[in-house]
């Protein structure tokens, strides 16, 4: 009993010190902000760390909360260089084998998991941390939030594989040592139809890949003269506040002005050592806040929310979200808006979870910051607040409220993309919740499907709900509690669109539902597409593989299969995130017969004119189908259906005695697939399309039904177009060849 009273008194004292000192600088700042590269786990009852690193002050809350008994084991963390002033661990997340991440402990609440003692005295590059209780699993992933004890600011989050006993593990999920650029942001919090995919396709055509900081424009806001009134680019934080090693680069996605409510846009990437470590994204709007928040946008792009809390910076309160992206560093993000009344020098600052919770002003200046380092985030926001104070008095006009029931992640099953799994975090005692969605049936349909359901929601935990969104193009999903919306996300499996060259005119573009069957062997691209246009050259149908245009790893599939109807040639282009030039993306051309044909292409047969390696389909973001060489007096008509990546071999020859040739164009050799009724010996001939001259001939043996022949042409057959004929006295098949 005395021990319990002593522990209670100690925690009261601890939090009294926290409140009274506001995390005053009590110790030396952490001297290494990078994730430890390795850790060693030792499970053993009674293990303790009782002597702490020199930067853990005896009057700090971390020291006062230190465990003195009942320790279970320890982690020994190792950096790449000696360390004297290590960080403390303030949060832990456990990710199970199914990919569900749950915040199982946060500093200050020792009843919710396994608190970590402050770091022990460093030994070279290693530091020992004690954990308490036996509820750390022996499998899965553990993510640790490291915080600087001198000011209480998080500096990074790092993930490691859990192990049993005396296990050793390495750092994971830090291949890309940068946070996302402002050039990628700004769209997906609001359903914008084809604006998202049109923007993505235009960037691919214009060779606008990942931002290259060696070519980007430098930014220094302090070099700009201050002028009267609020001007967005005058408010931007300077690189100088982050240190002499940082350089600021403009990354503004100014195209957002064309299709969002933004009237001005600016974003700046703060780069050190070639890596973007912090991003500033700002817009100016009228009458309402900007229709985008990073935490909504990034969940569409595959990110998971690890935590949401409230922080105080410069005397103001902000919501802070920790996001775990599919690639790159975990990002702390803060979004807020400053409203301006006409003729009023008072500035109204708001930071809210839902856009509808923002009070409307005649003018809004909307700000978003993100970084893996809480110190960088705070420095940038403080500089912005100082810039704002030149324009008037800042007042916080709404109370910051941390959401208690929210969707941490939405995930589509690749083989059943109509099924969307939502991970829902409930921090209340509520026993039920409601989900509703508004779904747009297809890209070209005006039909909206509304659906609502109520489900049990056990209190205080992470729960999984699966929605059947069928093959609808996109949906807004709303989470509610007691008839009040608590969160929402937007979802898409990828969208279809078209592109026509200048001088063309559209007759019809229709996307329809319900023709693609799901299968564990398939990765289907849902919905059927029809395009009709007057064009003298070509027309293109294209689609993002996943919602938000994020990469898809399709290295587990062998073929691309689809049905197509049209005439001329169909050039298929697989667009990779890692390829910068449009002309270097992997392509393959197949003939169209005028009738609906089933087409299957081995992914290994796609080739690049600029890359000397076979296709690696681990980062595909888009696929395009370009129809050219059609013969109907400038009328292009193309229909695509049942497009899918698959492992099922389904190669069939086109109907109407047409041979299927792939790859086409080709160099030296290609494959010919065709059907015969009777089989037997047949003559294969290749004729020059322009002159009709025979350039190659051989006799081949065939069987009734489907046949496949490897055609090898020697160097005497020059580059150009040819006609292939395979015939006997009773039947023949033809195809067009393109030799390169």
C-alpha positions in Angstrom: 0.0 0.0 0.0 2.8 2.4 0.9 4.5 1.7 -2.4 1.3 2.5 -4.3 0.9 5.8 -2.4 4.6 6.6 -3.1 4.1 6.0 -6.8 1.0 8.1 -6.9 2.7 11.0 -5.1 5.6 10.7 -7.5 3.4 11.0 -10.6 1.5 14.0 -9.1 4.9 15.6 -8.5 6.0 14.7 -12.0 3.0 16.3 -13.7 3.2 19.3 -11.4 6.7 19.9 -12.6 5.7 19.4 -16.3 2.9 22.0 -16.0 4.9 24.5 -14.0 8.1 24.3 -16.0 6.5 23.8 -19.5 9.4 21.5 -20.3 12.1 24.0 -19.5 15.5 23.2 -20.9 16.8 21.0 -18.1 19.4 19.1 -19.9 21.6 18.8 -23.0 19.9 18.6 -26.4 20.0 15.2 -28.1 23.2 14.9 -30.2 21.9 12.4 -32.8 18.4 12.8 -34.4 18.6 9.8 -36.7 17.0 6.4 -36.0 19.2 3.8 -34.2 20.4 1.4 -36.9 20.1 -1.8 -34.8 18.6 -3.0 -31.6 19.1 -6.0 -29.3 16.2 -7.3 -27.2 16.8 -9.2 -23.9 13.8 -10.6 -22.2 14.5 -11.4 -18.5 12.7 -10.8 -15.3 14.1 -8.1 -13.0 16.4 -6.4 -15.5 16.7 -2.7 -14.8 18.5 0.4 -15.8 19.0 2.6 -12.7 21.7 5.0 -13.8 20.6 7.3 -16.6 22.3 9.3 -19.4 23.8 12.7 -18.5 21.1 14.6 -20.3 18.3 13.1 -18.1 17.9 15.7 -15.4 17.0 14.4 -11.9 14.1 16.9 -11.8 12.8 16.0 -15.3 9.5 14.1 -15.7 11.3 11.3 -17.4 13.6 10.7 -14.4 10.7 11.0 -11.9 8.7 8.5 -13.9 11.5 6.0 -14.0 10.7 2.4 -13.0 12.6 1.1 -10.0 11.2 -2.5 -9.9 9.3 -5.2 -11.8 11.2 -4.6 -15.0 10.8 -7.2 -17.7 13.7 -6.7 -20.2 15.6 -4.2 -22.2 16.4 -2.9 -25.6 19.9 -2.0 -26.5 19.8 0.5 -29.3 22.8 1.2 -31.5 23.6 4.3 -33.7 26.1 4.5 -36.4 28.4 6.7 -34.3 29.1 7.3 -30.6 26.4 9.1 -28.7 26.5 11.0 -25.4 23.0 12.5 -25.1 20.4 10.0 -26.3 16.7 10.6 -26.7 13.9 9.2 -24.5 11.1 6.9 -25.8 7.7 8.5 -25.4 5.3 6.3 -27.5 5.3 2.8 -28.8 3.1 1.1 -31.5 2.8 -2.6 -32.1 2.0 -3.7 -35.7 0.7 -7.3 -35.8 1.2 -9.8 -38.6 -2.0 -8.5 -40.4 -0.6 -5.0 -40.6 -2.7 -3.4 -37.8 -0.8 -0.8 -35.8 -2.0 0.2 -32.4 -0.6 2.8 -30.1 -0.1 0.7 -27.0 1.7 3.1 -24.7 2.2 6.9 -24.4 4.4 8.5 -21.8 2.4 9.6 -18.7 0.0 6.6 -18.7 1.7 3.5 -17.4 -1.6 1.6 -17.3 -1.8 1.3 -21.1 1.2 -0.7 -22.0 4.9 -1.1 -21.5 6.5 2.2 -20.5 10.2 2.6 -21.2 12.7 3.9 -18.6 14.9 6.8 -19.6 18.1 5.7 -21.4 21.0 4.3 -19.5 24.5 5.6 -19.6 25.7 5.3 -23.3 28.5 2.9 -24.1 30.1 4.0 -27.4 27.3 4.0 -29.9 24.9 1.8 -27.8 22.3 2.8 -25.2 20.2 0.5 -23.0 16.4 1.1 -22.4 14.4 -0.9 -19.9 10.8 -1.9 -20.6 8.2 -3.0 -18.1 5.5 -5.7 -18.2 5.4 -8.7 -20.4 3.0 -7.6 -23.0 5.5 -6.8 -25.7 4.9 -9.5 -28.4 7.6 -11.7 -29.7 6.5 -11.2 -33.3 5.4 -8.3 -35.5 6.9 -4.7 -35.6 7.5 -2.2 -32.9 7.6 1.5 -33.7 9.2 3.9 -31.2 8.8 7.6 -30.9 12.1 9.2 -29.8 11.8 12.6 -28.1 14.4 15.1 -27.0 14.2 15.3 -23.1 15.4 18.9 -23.2 12.2 20.3 -24.7 9.8 17.4 -25.0 9.7 17.6 -28.8 9.7 14.4 -30.9 12.6 14.0 -33.3 11.8 10.8 -35.2 9.8 7.5 -35.2 11.6 4.3 -36.0 10.4 0.7 -36.6 12.1 -2.6 -35.8 11.1 -6.3 -36.1 10.1 -7.7 -32.7 11.9 -10.9 -31.6 11.8 -13.4 -28.8 14.5 -13.9 -26.2 17.9 -12.5 -27.1 16.9 -11.2 -30.5 18.8 -8.7 -32.7 17.0 -6.6 -35.3 17.7 -3.9 -37.8 15.9 -0.6 -38.7 13.2 -1.0 -41.3 11.1 1.4 -43.4 13.7 4.0 -43.9 14.9 3.4 -47.4 13.9 6.9 -48.5 15.3 9.4 -46.0 13.0 12.2 -46.9 9.4 13.4 -46.3 7.1 14.0 -49.1 7.4 17.2 -51.2 4.9 20.0 -51.4 4.8 19.4 -55.2 2.8 16.2 -54.6 0.1 17.7 -52.3 -3.1 19.5 -52.5 -5.9 17.6 -54.1 -7.3 14.5 -52.6 -9.3 15.7 -49.6 -12.2 16.5 -51.9 -13.7 14.5 -54.8 -12.5 16.2 -57.9 -13.5 13.7 -60.5 -10.9 13.4 -63.2 -8.8 16.3 -61.9 -6.5 14.0 -60.0 -5.8 11.6 -62.8 -5.6 14.4 -65.4 -3.0 16.1 -63.3 -1.0 12.9 -62.9 -1.1 12.1 -66.7 0.0 15.6 -67.6 2.9 15.4 -65.3 4.0 12.2 -66.8 3.8 13.6 -70.4 5.8 16.6 -69.3 8.5 14.5 -67.7 7.7 15.9 -64.2 8.8 13.1 -61.9 10.1 13.3 -58.4 11.5 16.8 -57.7 15.2 17.2 -58.5 16.6 19.7 -56.0 19.7 20.3 -58.1 17.4 21.9 -60.7 14.7 23.4 -58.5 14.5 27.1 -57.7 15.9 28.3 -54.4 13.7 30.2 -52.0 14.6 32.8 -49.3 11.6 34.7 -48.0 13.8 37.1 -46.0 15.2 38.5 -49.3 11.7 39.7 -50.2 10.8 43.2 -49.2 7.8 43.3 -46.8 4.7 45.1 -48.2 1.4 46.3 -46.7 -1.3 43.7 -46.4 -1.1 39.9 -46.2 0.6 38.3 -49.2 1.0 34.6 -49.1 4.6 34.4 -50.3 5.7 37.0 -47.8 4.7 34.8 -44.9 6.9 31.7 -45.8 9.4 30.6 -43.1 13.0 31.1 -43.9 15.5 28.3 -44.2 17.9 30.2 -41.9 15.9 29.3 -38.8 16.6 25.6 -39.3 20.4 25.9 -39.5 23.1 26.7 -42.0 23.0 23.3 -43.6 19.4 23.7 -44.8 18.4 25.0 -48.3 14.8 26.0 -49.2 13.4 25.1 -52.6 10.2 26.1 -54.3 8.0 23.1 -55.0 4.7 25.0 -55.6 1.9 22.9 -57.4 0.5 26.1 -59.0 -1.8 24.0 -61.2 -4.1 23.6 -58.2 -5.5 27.1 -58.8 -7.2 25.8 -62.0 -9.5 23.3 -60.2 -9.6 23.9 -56.4 -10.7 26.9 -54.4 -7.1 28.0 -53.9 -6.5 31.5 -55.3 -2.8 31.5 -54.4 -0.5 28.4 -53.7 3.0 28.1 -52.5 5.0 25.2 -51.1 8.6 25.0 -50.0 10.8 22.0 -49.3 13.5 22.4 -46.7 16.4 20.3 -47.8 19.5 19.1 -46.0 22.1 16.7 -47.5 19.9 16.3 -50.6 16.9 15.0 -48.6 13.7 17.0 -47.9 13.3 17.1 -44.1 10.4 19.5 -43.8 7.7 20.9 -46.0 5.6 24.1 -45.9 2.4 24.1 -48.0 0.1 27.2 -48.1 -3.0 28.5 -50.0 -5.1 31.6 -49.9 -8.9 31.1 -50.3 -12.1 33.2 -49.9 -15.1 32.5 -47.7 -14.0 29.1 -46.6 -10.8 27.1 -45.8 -8.9 25.2 -48.4 -10.6 21.9 -49.4 -7.6 19.8 -48.5 -5.9 18.5 -45.3 -2.9 16.3 -45.4 -4.3 13.6 -43.1 -7.3 13.1 -45.4 -5.2 13.2 -48.6 -2.5 10.8 -47.4 -4.9 8.2 -46.2 -6.1 7.9 -49.8 -2.4 7.5 -50.8 -2.0 4.6 -48.4 -0.7 6.3 -45.3 -1.8 5.3 -41.8 -2.5 7.6 -38.9 -0.5 6.5 -35.9 -1.5 9.2 -33.4 -3.3 12.6 -33.1 -2.6 15.0 -30.3 -2.8 18.6 -29.3 0.4 20.7 -29.1 1.2 24.3 -28.0 3.5 26.4 -30.2 4.0 30.1 -29.6 1.1 30.3 -27.2 -1.4 28.7 -29.6 -2.8 25.2 -29.8 -2.7 23.0 -32.9 -3.7 19.5 -33.8 -0.7 17.3 -34.7 -1.0 14.1 -36.7 1.6 11.4 -37.0 1.3 9.7 -40.4 3.1 6.5 -41.6 3.4 6.5 -45.4 4.0 3.5 -47.5 7.4 4.8 -48.3 9.7 7.2 -46.6 9.9 8.7 -43.1 6.9 9.0 -40.8 5.6 12.5 -40.8 4.3 14.8 -38.1 1.8 17.1 -39.8 0.0 20.2 -38.5 -2.7 22.0 -40.4 -4.4 25.3 -39.5 -6.0 28.4 -41.0 -5.8 32.1 -40.3 -8.9 34.1 -41.1 -9.0 37.8 -42.0 -12.0 40.1 -41.5 -12.3 43.0 -44.0 -10.6 46.0 -42.5 -9.9 44.1 -39.2 -6.3 43.8 -38.0 -7.2 40.8 -35.8 -6.3 37.4 -37.3 -8.4 34.4 -36.3 -6.3 31.2 -35.9 -8.1 27.8 -36.1 -6.9 24.2 -36.1 -9.7 21.7 -36.4 -10.0 18.1 -37.5 -13.0 18.5 -39.8 -13.2 21.2 -42.5 -16.8 22.1 -41.5 -15.6 23.0 -38.0 -13.7 26.0 -39.3 -15.4 29.4 -38.9 -15.7 31.2 -42.2 -13.9 34.5 -42.9 -13.8 36.7 -46.0 -10.2 35.6 -46.5 -8.4 32.5 -45.3 -4.6 31.8 -45.3 -4.3 28.0 -44.9 -1.1 26.4 -43.7 0.2 22.9 -43.6 3.6 21.8 -42.3 5.0 18.3 -42.1 8.3 16.8 -41.0 9.7 13.7 -39.3 11.4 16.0 -36.8 9.1 17.8 -34.3 11.8 20.4 -33.7 11.9 21.4 -37.3 8.1 21.6 -37.4 8.0 23.9 -34.3 10.7 26.2 -35.7 8.9 26.7 -39.0 5.6 27.4 -37.3 7.1 29.8 -34.9 8.7 31.7 -37.8 5.4 31.8 -39.6 3.6 33.1 -36.5 6.2 35.9 -36.2 5.6 36.9 -39.8 1.9 37.0 -39.1 2.3 39.2 -36.1 3.7 41.9 -38.4 0.2 42.0 -39.9 -2.0 42.2 -36.8 -2.9 40.5 -33.5 -3.4 36.7 -33.6 -6.3 35.3 -31.7 -7.3 31.6 -31.4 -11.0 31.6 -32.2 -11.9 27.8 -31.9 -11.0 25.2 -29.3 -8.7 22.4 -30.4 -10.5 19.1 -30.1 -8.6 15.8 -30.6 -10.8 13.3 -32.4 -11.7 10.3 -30.3 -13.1 8.0 -33.0 -11.3 8.0 -36.3 -10.3 6.0 -39.3 -6.6 5.3 -39.1 -6.3 3.6 -42.5 -8.4 2.5 -45.5 -7.0 -0.5 -47.5 -8.3 -2.1 -50.7 -7.8 -5.8 -51.3 -5.8 -5.9 -54.5 -7.6 -9.1 -55.7 -11.0 -7.7 -54.6 -10.7 -4.0 -55.1 -14.4 -3.5 -54.4 -13.7 -4.5 -50.8 -12.4 -1.7 -48.6 -11.1 -2.5 -45.1 -11.2 0.4 -42.6 -9.2 0.4 -39.4 -11.1 2.4 -36.8 -9.6 3.7 -33.5 -12.1 4.1 -30.7 -10.8 6.0 -27.6 -14.2 6.2 -25.9 -16.6 3.9 -24.1 -18.9 4.1 -27.0 -20.4 0.7 -28.0 -21.6 1.5 -31.5 -20.8 3.7 -34.4 -22.1 4.4 -37.9 -20.6 4.4 -41.3 -22.1 6.0 -44.5 -20.7 6.5 -47.9 -21.6 8.5 -51.0 -20.3 6.7 -54.1 -20.0 7.9 -57.7 -20.9 4.9 -59.8 -18.4 5.6 -62.6 -16.2 8.3 -63.9 -18.8 9.4 -66.5 -22.0 8.6 -64.6 -24.1 11.2 -62.6 -25.6 8.4 -60.4 -24.7 8.6 -56.7 -25.2 5.6 -54.4 -25.8 6.4 -50.7 -25.4 3.7 -48.1 -25.5 3.7 -44.3 -24.8 1.1 -41.6 -24.5 0.9 -37.9 -22.1 -1.6 -36.2 -21.0 -2.5 -32.7 -17.7 -0.8 -31.7 -16.0 -2.2 -28.6 -14.6 0.5 -26.4 -11.0 1.8 -26.4 -9.3 -0.2 -29.1 -8.5 -0.7 -32.8 -11.2 -2.4 -34.8 -11.7 -3.5 -38.4 -14.7 -2.9 -40.7 -15.0 -4.0 -44.3 -17.2 -2.1 -46.8 -18.3 -3.4 -50.1 -17.9 -0.5 -52.6 -18.3 -2.8 -55.5 -16.7 -1.4 -58.7 -17.8 2.2 -58.0 -15.3 4.8 -59.2 -14.9 6.8 -56.0 -16.5 7.3 -52.6 -16.6 9.6 -49.6 -16.8 7.5 -46.4 -18.1 9.2 -43.2 -17.6 7.8 -39.6 -20.1 8.9 -37.0 -20.9 8.6 -33.3 -24.3 9.6 -31.9 -25.4 11.2 -35.2 -22.3 13.4 -35.2 -19.6 13.0 -37.9 -16.2 12.3 -36.3 -14.1 11.6 -39.4 -14.1 11.1 -43.1 -11.9 9.7 -45.9 -12.1 9.6 -49.7 -11.5 6.4 -51.6 -10.8 5.4 -55.1 -9.4 2.3 -56.8 -8.0 4.4 -59.6 -9.8 6.3 -62.4 -10.1 6.2 -66.2 -9.7 9.2 -68.4 -8.8 10.0 -72.0 -6.4 12.3 -73.9 -6.8 13.7 -77.5 -4.2 15.7 -79.4 -4.9 19.3 -80.4 -7.4 19.6 -83.2 -9.3 16.5 -82.2 -13.0 16.4 -81.1 -14.7 14.0 -78.7 -17.7 12.1 -79.8 -18.2 10.0 -76.7 -16.4 8.8 -73.6 -18.2 6.4 -71.4 -17.1 4.3 -68.4 -19.5 1.6 -67.3 -19.7 -0.9 -64.5 -20.0 -4.6 -63.7 -17.9 -6.6 -66.2 -14.8 -7.6 -64.3 -14.7 -10.7 -62.1 -12.4 -10.7 -59.0 -10.0 -13.6 -58.6 -7.0 -14.3 -56.3 -5.0 -14.8 -59.5 -5.9 -11.3 -60.8 -5.3 -7.7 -60.1 -8.3 -6.2 -61.9 -8.6 -2.6 -63.2 -12.3 -2.2 -62.7 -14.9 -0.9 -65.2 -15.3 -0.9 -69.0 -14.3 2.1 -71.2 -15.5 3.3 -74.6 -13.9 6.2 -76.5 -15.0 7.7 -79.8 -13.4 10.7 -81.3 -12.5 12.5 -84.6 -8.8 12.6 -84.8 -6.3 12.3 -87.6 -3.5 10.9 -85.5 -4.3 9.1 -82.3 -6.3 8.9 -79.0 -5.3 7.6 -75.6 -7.2 6.0 -72.7 -5.4 5.9 -69.4 -5.9 4.9 -65.8 -4.1 5.2 -62.5 -3.4 1.7 -61.1 -4.3 2.8 -57.5 -6.3 5.6 -55.9 -4.3 8.8 -55.5 -1.8 7.7 -58.2 0.4 5.9 -55.7 2.7 3.0 -57.0 1.5 -0.5 -57.1 3.8 -3.5 -56.7 2.7 -5.9 -59.5 5.9 -7.9 -59.6 3.9 -11.0 -58.5 2.0 -11.1 -61.9 3.1 -12.4 -65.2 0.6 -11.1 -67.7 -1.6 -8.2 -68.7 -4.9 -9.3 -70.1 -7.9 -7.4 -71.6 -10.4 -7.4 -74.3 -10.3 -4.7 -77.0 -12.3 -3.6 -79.9 -11.0 -1.2 -82.6 -8.9 -0.9 -85.7 -5.3 -0.1 -86.3 -2.6 -0.5 -83.7 -2.9 -0.3 -79.9 0.3 0.9 -78.1 0.2 -0.1 -74.4 2.4 1.9 -72.0 3.2 0.9 -68.4 4.2 4.0 -66.5 6.6 3.6 -63.6 7.2 6.1 -60.8 11.0 5.6 -61.1 11.1 6.5 -64.8 11.5 10.2 -65.5 11.1 10.5 -69.3 7.7 9.8 -70.9 9.4 8.1 -73.9 11.3 5.7 -71.7 8.3 4.0 -70.2 7.9 0.4 -71.1 5.6 -0.2 -74.2 4.3 -2.9 -76.5 2.1 -2.6 -79.6 -0.6 -5.1 -80.7 -2.8 -5.1 -83.8 -6.6 -4.5 -83.5 -8.8 -6.6 -85.8 -12.0 -4.5 -86.0 -13.7 -7.2 -83.8 -13.6 -7.7 -80.1 -10.5 -9.6 -79.3 -9.0 -11.2 -76.2 -5.4 -10.0 -75.7 -2.8 -11.3 -73.2 0.7 -10.0 -73.1 3.6 -11.3 -70.9 5.0 -8.4 -68.8 8.5 -9.5 -69.7 7.8 -8.6 -73.3 7.3 -4.9 -72.6 10.4 -2.9 -73.6 11.9 0.6 -73.1 13.7 2.5 -75.8 15.8 4.3 -73.2 16.4 1.7 -70.5 18.5 -1.4 -71.1 16.8 -3.6 -68.5 13.8 -5.8 -68.4 10.6 -4.4 -66.9 10.5 -4.3 -63.1 6.7 -3.8 -62.3 7.2 -3.0 -58.6 6.3 0.7 -58.9 3.6 1.0 -61.6 1.5 4.1 -61.2 -0.5 4.2 -64.5 -1.3 2.4 -67.7 -2.2 4.0 -71.1 -3.7 2.6 -74.3 -2.9 4.6 -77.4 -4.9 3.8 -80.6 -3.3 4.9 -83.9 -3.2 3.8 -87.5 -7.0 3.4 -87.7 -8.6 3.5 -91.1 -12.0 5.0 -90.7 -11.4 8.5 -92.1 -10.3 10.0 -88.9 -12.9 8.3 -86.7 -11.2 6.5 -83.8 -13.3 4.0 -81.8 -11.8 2.0 -79.0 -13.4 -0.1 -76.3 -11.6 -1.8 -73.4 -12.9 -4.3 -70.9 -11.8 -6.8 -68.3 -8.3 -5.2 -68.0 -6.3 -7.1 -65.4 -2.9 -8.1 -64.4 -2.9 -11.9 -63.9 -1.1 -15.1 -63.4 -3.6 -17.1 -65.4 -2.4 -18.0 -68.9 -5.2 -17.2 -71.2 -3.5 -16.6 -74.6 -6.0 -16.9 -77.4 -5.9 -15.9 -81.1 -8.1 -13.1 -82.4 -11.4 -14.1 -84.1 -12.0 -13.6 -87.9 -8.8 -15.5 -89.0 -6.5 -12.8 -87.6 -3.2 -13.7 -86.1 -2.0 -12.1 -82.8 1.6 -10.9 -82.8 3.5 -9.9 -79.7 5.7 -8.0 -79.1 4.9 -5.7 -82.0 6.9 -3.7 -82.9 9.8 -6.0 -82.5 13.5 -6.4 -83.3 14.6 -9.7 -84.9 12.0 -12.0 -83.4 8.4 -12.1 -82.2 5.6 -14.5 -81.3 2.6 -15.4 -83.6 -0.6 -16.9 -82.1 -3.3 -18.1 -84.5 -6.1 -20.7 -84.8 -6.7 -23.2 -87.6 -9.7 -25.4 -88.3 -7.9 -28.4 -89.7 -4.2 -28.1 -88.9 -1.5 -29.6 -91.1 1.3 -28.0 -93.1 0.8 -24.3 -93.9 3.0 -21.7 -95.6 4.1 -18.7 -93.6 5.0 -15.6 -95.7 6.0 -12.1 -94.8 5.3 -9.4 -97.5 6.4 -5.8 -97.7 3.4 -3.6 -97.0 4.3 -0.9 -99.5 5.5 -3.1 -102.5 3.8 -6.4 -101.8 7.1 -8.2 -102.3 7.7 -11.5 -100.5 10.7 -11.1 -98.1 10.5 -14.3 -96.0 8.8 -17.7 -96.3 8.8 -21.1 -94.6 6.5 -24.1 -94.2 5.2 -24.8 -90.7 3.3 -27.6 -89.1 0.0 -26.7 -87.3 -2.6 -28.5 -85.2 -6.4 -27.9 -85.1 -7.2 -25.1 -82.7 -4.6 -22.7 -81.2 -1.1 -22.5 -82.4 2.0 -20.5 -81.4 5.0 -19.8 -83.6 8.2 -18.0 -82.9 9.0 -15.9 -86.0 12.7 -15.0 -86.5 13.5 -12.6 -89.3 17.1 -12.1 -90.4 18.9 -8.7 -90.9 17.9 -8.7 -94.6 14.4 -7.7 -93.5 14.7 -3.9 -93.0 12.8 -1.8 -90.6 9.2 -1.0 -91.6 5.7 -2.5 -91.9 4.9 -5.9 -93.3 1.9 -8.3 -93.8 2.1 -11.8 -92.3 0.1 -14.5 -94.1 -0.2 -18.1 -92.9 -2.2 -20.2 -95.4 -3.2 -23.5 -96.9 -5.5 -24.5 -99.7 -8.5 -24.3 -97.3 -7.8 -21.4 -94.9 -5.5 -18.5 -94.1 -4.8 -16.0 -91.4 -3.1 -12.6 -91.6 -1.6 -9.9 -89.4 0.4 -6.7 -89.7 4.1 -6.7 -88.6 6.2 -3.7 -87.5 9.9 -4.5 -87.7 12.3 -2.1 -85.9 
